[in-house]
Amino acid sequence: MSDSYHQNNNEFSIYKLRHFYKNKYLVSPFSTKRYYLSYNYQFKCLWFRTYKVASRTINQHFLDNTPKNKYIYGDSTGYCPTDFKDYVKFAFVRNPEERFISCWKDKVLNRDFYQFGTELHEEMKVLTNFISWVEKQDITHSSDAHLRTQHSLIDIENLDFLGRFENFNSDFKQLANRIGMPIKEVHSKNRTRPRPIKILAADRQRIQSFYINDYHAFYPNLLL
């Protein structure tokens, strides 16, 4: 094998030890904040993943453009911001209500992701009932990233780039240009346009209540 191959693998091993293993085994046990991190050493960027916000699309672009030994799709972990001073730290956010409805459709209407069981699952297919169930969950520290508040999934104070789902194509192209990642076209984040559903005014208010910090941080213009 070529010297460059061994050099690239040695560099990856150093990065993995310095960042991935350090965060997982040394930082996380003492960290009060954890994030779903992806490390891209090809383009020197750190991605704070927010689920139901085009995460599959972003991941596919990285897979398409990054050597396997320079990309880590990590799990929930603490991290040291000072280790990534030279990295572009980014995230994407979405209208909290639309993100919540997307989660309900995907995880409840399409399947029993939360393992409610037959009878309770049928009840949860009524949006109002699912909202009542979510109101009892700790969605700021929840292990379910699909329901967890977006502000708790992002280290906002150390963020370099924040994109929006609503402007995904243009924002992602801007990010790609900033990190130097080639991009011919943006993968479609949605194959089909979802049909809008009618939401009761009271239910809309309840959704806003448990995602109030996300609205204040990212969508204050949508506050009722």
C-alpha positions in Angstrom: 0.0 0.0 0.0 1.1 3.6 -0.7 2.7 5.9 1.9 -0.2 8.3 1.4 -2.6 5.6 2.4 -0.8 4.9 5.6 -0.4 8.6 6.3 -4.1 9.2 5.9 -5.0 6.3 8.2 -2.5 7.5 10.8 -4.0 11.0 10.7 -7.4 9.5 11.1 -6.3 7.4 14.1 -4.9 10.5 15.7 -8.1 12.5 15.1 -10.2 9.7 16.3 -8.2 9.4 19.5 -8.1 13.2 20.1 -11.7 13.8 19.4 -14.0 10.8 19.2 -12.6 8.7 21.9 -11.8 11.6 24.1 -15.3 12.9 23.9 -16.9 9.5 24.3 -14.8 8.1 27.2 -13.3 11.1 29.0 -15.6 14.1 28.5 -19.1 12.5 28.4 -19.0 11.0 31.9 -18.6 14.5 33.3 -20.6 16.5 30.8 -24.1 17.9 31.6 -24.7 18.6 27.9 -24.5 16.0 25.2 -24.9 16.4 21.4 -25.3 14.1 18.4 -22.0 14.9 16.7 -20.6 14.0 13.3 -16.9 14.7 12.7 -15.8 15.5 9.1 -12.0 15.7 8.9 -11.9 16.1 5.2 -13.6 19.5 5.4 -12.8 20.3 9.0 -16.3 20.7 10.2 -18.4 19.5 13.2 -22.1 18.9 12.7 -24.6 19.1 15.5 -27.3 16.8 14.2 -30.9 17.8 14.7 -33.2 14.9 13.7 -36.2 15.5 11.4 -34.2 18.4 9.9 -32.7 16.9 6.7 -30.2 14.9 8.7 -30.3 12.0 6.2 -29.7 14.4 3.3 -26.7 16.1 5.0 -25.3 12.7 6.0 -25.6 11.4 2.4 -23.7 14.4 1.0 -20.9 13.8 3.5 -20.8 10.1 2.6 -20.7 11.0 -1.1 -17.8 13.4 -0.8 -15.7 12.2 2.1 -13.3 9.3 2.3 -14.5 6.7 4.8 -11.5 7.2 7.1 -12.2 11.0 7.4 -15.9 10.9 8.6 -17.4 9.7 11.9 -21.1 9.6 12.4 -21.0 9.8 16.2 -23.6 9.2 18.9 -24.7 11.4 21.8 -21.6 12.7 23.6 -20.1 15.6 25.4 -17.3 17.5 23.8 -14.6 20.2 24.3 -15.2 23.3 22.1 -11.5 24.2 22.4 -10.6 21.1 20.5 -12.5 22.4 17.4 -11.4 26.0 17.3 -10.3 25.6 13.6 -13.5 23.7 12.6 -16.7 25.0 11.1 -19.4 24.0 13.7 -22.8 24.0 12.1 -26.4 22.9 12.5 -29.8 23.1 10.8 -33.1 24.0 12.5 -36.7 23.7 11.6 -40.0 25.3 12.5 -40.7 23.4 15.8 -44.3 22.7 15.0 -43.5 21.3 11.5 -40.7 19.2 13.0 -43.1 17.8 15.7 -45.8 17.0 13.1 -43.2 15.3 10.9 -42.1 13.2 13.9 -45.7 12.2 14.7 -46.4 11.2 11.2 -43.2 9.2 10.8 -43.0 7.6 14.2 -46.6 7.2 15.1 -48.8 7.2 12.0 -46.5 5.1 9.9 -45.2 2.7 12.6 -45.2 2.1 16.4 -41.7 3.6 16.9 -42.4 4.3 20.6 -43.7 0.8 21.2 -47.1 1.9 22.6 -48.7 -1.5 21.9 -51.8 -2.0 19.7 -54.5 -0.2 21.7 -52.4 2.8 22.9 -50.8 3.1 19.5 -54.3 3.6 18.0 -55.0 6.3 20.6 -51.7 8.1 19.7 -52.7 8.4 16.1 -55.0 11.2 17.3 -52.6 14.2 17.5 -54.2 15.6 20.6 -53.5 12.4 22.5 -49.9 12.3 21.3 -49.4 15.9 22.4 -50.7 14.9 25.9 -48.1 12.0 26.0 -45.2 14.3 24.9 -46.2 16.9 27.6 -45.2 14.2 30.2 -41.8 13.6 28.7 -38.5 15.5 29.5 -37.9 16.6 25.9 -34.9 18.7 26.9 -32.9 15.7 28.1 -34.8 13.0 26.2 -32.8 10.1 24.7 -35.2 10.3 21.7 -33.5 12.8 19.4 -36.6 13.1 17.2 -38.6 14.8 20.0 -35.8 16.5 21.8 -35.7 20.3 21.7 -33.5 21.7 19.0 -31.7 24.2 21.3 -30.6 21.3 23.5 -29.1 19.5 20.5 -26.9 22.5 19.4 -24.1 24.3 21.2 -25.4 27.6 20.1 -22.7 29.7 21.8 -19.9 28.0 19.7 -21.8 27.7 16.5 -20.3 29.1 13.2 -23.1 28.4 10.8 -26.9 27.9 11.3 -29.0 26.8 8.4 -32.7 26.5 8.1 -34.8 23.7 6.8 -37.1 26.2 5.1 -34.2 27.5 3.0 -32.3 24.2 2.9 -31.1 24.2 -0.7 -29.6 27.7 -0.6 -28.3 27.4 3.0 -26.7 24.0 2.4 -24.9 25.3 -0.7 -23.6 28.2 1.3 -22.3 25.8 3.9 -20.7 23.6 1.3 -19.0 26.6 -0.2 -17.7 27.6 3.2 -16.1 24.3 4.0 -14.9 23.7 0.5 -17.1 20.6 -0.3 -17.9 20.1 -3.9 -21.6 20.0 -4.6 -23.4 19.6 -8.0 -26.9 19.4 -6.7 -28.6 19.2 -3.3 -30.3 15.8 -2.7 -34.0 16.2 -2.2 -34.8 16.4 1.5 -38.4 15.3 0.7 -39.4 13.0 -2.1 -43.0 14.3 -2.0 -44.5 17.4 -0.5 -46.4 16.4 2.7 -50.0 17.1 2.9 -50.8 19.8 5.5 -53.0 18.7 8.4 -55.5 20.7 10.4 -54.3 21.5 13.9 -56.6 22.8 16.6 -55.6 26.2 17.9 -55.4 24.8 21.4 -53.1 22.0 20.2 -50.9 24.5 18.4 -50.5 26.5 21.6 -49.6 23.3 23.5 -46.9 22.4 21.0 -45.5 25.9 21.2 -45.5 25.7 25.0 -43.1 22.7 25.2 -40.9 24.0 22.5 -41.0 27.6 23.7 -37.2 27.8 24.0 -36.8 26.7 20.4 -39.2 29.4 19.2 -37.3 32.1 21.2 -33.9 30.9 20.0 -34.7 30.3 16.3 -38.3 31.3 15.3 -39.4 34.2 17.5 -41.5 35.6 14.6 -43.7 32.5 14.8 -44.7 33.0 18.4 -48.5 33.1 18.9 
